[in-house]
Amino acid sequence: MHIEFRHLRTIKAIHDSGGLARAADILNITQSALSHQIKGIEDQAGVELFVRRSKPLKLSAAGHKLLAAAEDILPRVAALEAEFAGIQQGSAGRLHIAIECHACFEWLFPVLEAFRKAWPEVDVDIRPGLAFDALPALQKEKVDLVVSSDPEDLAELTFTPLFDYEPVFVASSANALSLKPFVVADDFRDQTLITYPVERTRLDVFTELLTPARVEPAAVRQAELTAVILLLVASNRGVAVLPDWVVRQVRYNSDYVTRPLTETGVTKRLYAATRSEDIAKPYMAHLIRLAKQEAVKLQRGQS
């Protein structure tokens, strides 16, 4: 049996209209052509689909089974056609994001909320890039955008700058280091360093300060949430290094002090990594624009 979409559309048109003449008008074919098509469908199915000599024309039991299939399949085909049309027009698609920057969750959520309202037909998902190799996954089309502070020269990938940020030292106001105007690597030797639970190669305090100086903190303690890290710091259970947009909430809190890393401070840049062929997609370009706008708000201390 070889049933085509046109057969399903025919059976539904006849049922909905109640007659061959009206169904032929709906399908924009002649009544004679419709009659031949019905015979062809019945030859394919091997059973009669209509009750002969009934007015209006009625479906047989077998015809109702084919109608049920048409009513199930045709809407799904129409939805798929609309989705493909949206992809062609740039209004629909998939945007699966991997985040290599643990603290970026707090910054990214307002961006995605604005994006969701502007692009409701785009399937958005977030996958913590810390759990797998995000950039190779981007190359293999397992994700569509990677938020990273470590650009690499990889084939067919484009790294678009989002904004610069400063990794900032955070300590309790009761900590002796609070009296210093800035901190250096040696200051961490007798401190418990509180970090996110990620590899050291993805933590600014190690890549930009401690590892080059070959300095090891007295202890390293990990916490999943930024709020927990700040709570531990306020209790003088340790010190932390966090992006400046994260610590904006404690700048005017007397329980904390924030200091630059080294006398001149450290500056890092956050990037949106995409496949080069995707960078021109309208929704991708809009997301990157929203991300830059949100960064400006954060740097100004706006919510």
C-alpha positions in Angstrom: 0.0 0.0 0.0 1.3 3.4 -1.0 -0.6 6.2 0.6 0.5 9.8 -0.2 -0.2 13.1 1.5 -2.6 14.0 -1.3 -4.6 10.9 -0.6 -4.9 12.0 3.1 -5.9 15.5 2.0 -8.5 14.1 -0.4 -10.2 11.9 2.2 -10.4 14.8 4.6 -11.7 17.2 2.1 -14.5 14.8 1.1 -15.5 14.1 4.7 -15.4 17.8 5.6 -17.4 19.0 2.6 -19.8 16.1 2.4 -19.7 15.7 -1.4 -17.5 15.3 -4.4 -18.3 18.6 -6.0 -17.4 20.7 -3.0 -14.4 18.6 -2.2 -13.1 19.1 -5.8 -13.4 22.9 -5.4 -11.5 22.7 -2.1 -8.7 20.6 -3.7 -8.8 22.8 -6.9 -9.2 19.8 -9.2 -12.1 18.6 -11.4 -14.7 16.3 -10.1 -13.7 13.7 -12.7 -10.1 13.8 -11.5 -11.3 13.5 -7.9 -13.3 10.4 -8.8 -10.2 8.8 -10.4 -8.2 9.7 -7.3 -10.7 8.0 -5.0 -10.5 4.8 -7.1 -6.7 5.0 -7.0 -6.8 5.3 -3.2 -9.1 2.3 -2.9 -7.0 0.3 -5.2 -4.0 1.1 -3.0 -5.8 0.3 0.2 -7.5 -2.8 -1.2 -10.8 -1.9 0.5 -13.7 0.4 -0.2 -13.4 3.7 1.6 -16.9 5.1 0.9 -20.4 3.8 1.3 -21.7 3.7 -2.3 -25.0 5.4 -3.3 -25.1 7.4 0.0 -26.0 11.1 0.1 -24.1 12.9 1.4 -21.2 10.7 0.6 -20.2 8.8 3.7 -17.0 7.0 4.7 -16.9 3.3 5.3 -15.3 1.9 8.4 -12.0 1.6 6.5 -12.5 5.2 5.3 -12.8 6.4 8.9 -9.5 4.7 9.8 -7.9 6.6 6.9 -9.6 9.8 8.0 -8.2 9.4 11.5 -4.7 9.0 10.1 -5.2 12.1 8.0 -6.4 14.1 11.0 -3.3 13.0 12.9 -0.7 13.3 10.2 -1.7 16.4 8.2 -1.5 18.9 11.2 1.9 17.6 12.0 3.1 18.0 8.5 1.7 21.5 8.4 3.5 22.4 11.6 6.7 21.0 10.2 6.3 23.0 7.0 5.7 26.1 9.0 8.8 25.4 11.1 11.0 24.9 8.0 9.6 28.1 6.5 10.5 29.9 9.8 14.0 28.5 9.6 14.4 29.7 6.0 13.1 33.1 7.0 15.4 33.3 10.0 12.5 33.5 12.6 12.8 30.0 13.9 15.6 27.6 14.8 17.6 26.0 17.6 19.8 27.9 20.1 21.5 25.5 22.5 24.0 27.4 24.7 27.0 26.0 26.6 28.5 28.1 29.3 32.1 27.7 30.3 31.9 30.6 32.7 30.2 29.4 35.9 29.2 32.8 37.1 27.7 33.7 33.7 24.4 32.0 34.6 23.3 35.1 36.6 24.3 37.4 33.8 22.8 35.3 31.0 19.3 34.7 32.4 18.0 38.3 31.9 19.4 38.1 28.3 17.5 34.9 27.6 14.3 36.3 29.1 14.4 39.2 26.6 15.4 36.9 23.8 12.5 34.5 24.5 10.0 37.3 24.1 11.5 38.5 20.8 12.0 35.0 19.3 9.3 32.7 20.6 9.9 30.2 17.7 13.5 29.6 18.6 14.2 26.5 20.8 16.5 27.7 23.6 18.3 25.4 25.9 21.3 25.9 28.3 23.9 23.2 28.8 26.6 23.7 31.4 29.8 23.7 29.3 31.8 22.7 32.3 30.5 19.1 32.1 31.9 18.5 28.6 34.2 20.0 26.0 32.0 22.8 24.8 34.0 24.0 21.8 34.4 20.6 20.2 30.7 20.1 20.8 30.1 23.4 19.0 32.1 22.2 16.0 30.0 19.0 16.0 26.7 21.0 16.1 25.8 19.5 19.5 25.5 23.1 20.8 25.1 26.4 18.9 26.8 29.0 21.1 29.4 28.8 23.8 30.0 31.6 26.3 33.8 31.5 27.0 36.6 33.7 28.2 39.2 31.5 26.4 39.1 32.0 22.7 40.9 29.4 20.5 41.9 29.3 16.9 39.5 26.5 15.8 38.3 25.9 12.2 34.9 27.3 11.3 34.4 28.9 14.7 34.0 32.7 15.3 34.6 34.3 18.7 32.6 37.5 19.0 33.7 39.8 21.9 30.8 40.5 24.4 32.4 42.6 27.1 35.5 43.0 29.3 35.3 42.3 33.0 37.6 42.3 36.0 38.2 39.4 38.3 37.9 40.9 41.8 39.2 39.7 45.1 36.5 39.4 47.7 37.1 39.0 51.5 35.4 39.6 54.8 36.0 43.0 56.3 37.4 41.1 59.3 40.1 39.5 57.1 43.6 41.0 57.5 43.8 41.4 53.7 41.0 43.9 53.8 43.6 46.5 54.9 45.6 46.2 51.6 44.8 48.3 48.6 45.2 45.3 46.3 46.3 41.7 46.6 49.0 39.6 44.9 49.6 35.9 44.5 51.6 35.5 47.8 48.6 36.9 49.8 46.8 33.6 49.1 49.4 31.3 50.7 47.7 31.4 54.1 44.1 31.7 52.9 41.3 29.3 52.1 40.2 30.0 48.6 36.5 29.4 47.8 35.8 28.6 44.2 33.2 27.2 41.9 33.5 23.4 41.4 35.3 23.6 38.1 38.8 22.8 36.9 41.6 25.3 37.8 42.2 25.9 34.1 38.8 27.6 34.0 39.2 29.8 37.1 40.7 33.3 36.6 42.4 33.3 40.0 44.5 30.4 38.9 45.1 31.1 35.2 45.8 34.9 35.7 47.5 34.9 39.1 48.3 31.8 41.1 49.5 29.3 38.5 51.9 31.7 36.8 53.4 32.7 40.2 53.4 29.0 41.3 51.5 29.8 44.5 49.2 27.4 46.2 46.5 28.6 48.6 46.4 27.1 52.1 43.2 25.3 51.2 40.6 25.2 48.4 36.9 24.9 49.2 34.2 24.6 46.6 30.6 25.9 46.4 28.1 25.6 43.6 26.2 28.8 44.1 27.5 32.4 44.1 25.3 33.2 47.1 26.9 30.4 49.1 30.4 31.6 48.2 29.6 35.1 49.4 28.0 33.8 52.6 31.2 31.9 53.4 33.3 34.9 52.6 31.2 37.2 54.9 31.7 34.6 57.7 35.4 34.9 57.1 35.6 31.2 56.2 37.7 32.0 53.2 38.3 34.4 50.3 37.1 34.4 46.7 37.8 35.9 43.3 34.7 36.6 41.3 33.8 38.7 38.2 33.2 42.3 38.9 29.5 42.1 37.7 28.9 39.4 40.4 30.3 41.4 43.3 28.3 44.6 42.5 25.8 43.4 45.0 28.3 43.6 47.9 30.2 46.7 47.0 28.3 48.7 49.6 27.9 46.0 52.2 30.2 46.6 55.2 30.6 42.8 55.7 32.8 42.6 52.5 35.7 44.3 50.9 36.6 44.0 47.2 40.1 44.6 45.9 41.9 44.4 42.5 44.2 41.5 41.7 47.7 43.1 41.6 48.3 46.8 41.6 47.1 47.3 38.0 44.2 44.9 38.2 43.4 42.1 35.7 41.1 42.4 32.7 39.5 39.5 30.9 37.1 39.4 27.9 34.0 37.3 27.5 33.2 35.9 24.1 30.3 34.3 22.3 31.7 31.4 20.2 29.5 30.3 17.3 29.9 28.4 14.0 31.0 30.9 11.4 28.1 30.0 9.2 25.6 30.8 12.0 26.8 34.2 12.9 24.6 35.9 10.3 21.3 34.3 11.5 19.0 37.1 12.7 18.2 35.6 16.1 21.9 34.8 16.7 22.9 38.4 16.0 20.1 39.6 18.2 21.1 37.4 21.1 24.7 38.8 21.0 23.3 42.3 20.8 21.2 41.7 23.9 24.1 40.2 25.7 26.2 43.3 25.1 23.4 45.5 26.3 23.0 43.5 29.5 26.7 43.8 30.1 26.4 47.6 30.0 23.7 47.5 32.6 25.8 45.3 34.8 28.8 47.5 34.5 26.6 50.5 35.5 25.3 48.6 38.5 21.7 48.4 37.1 19.5 45.4 37.8 
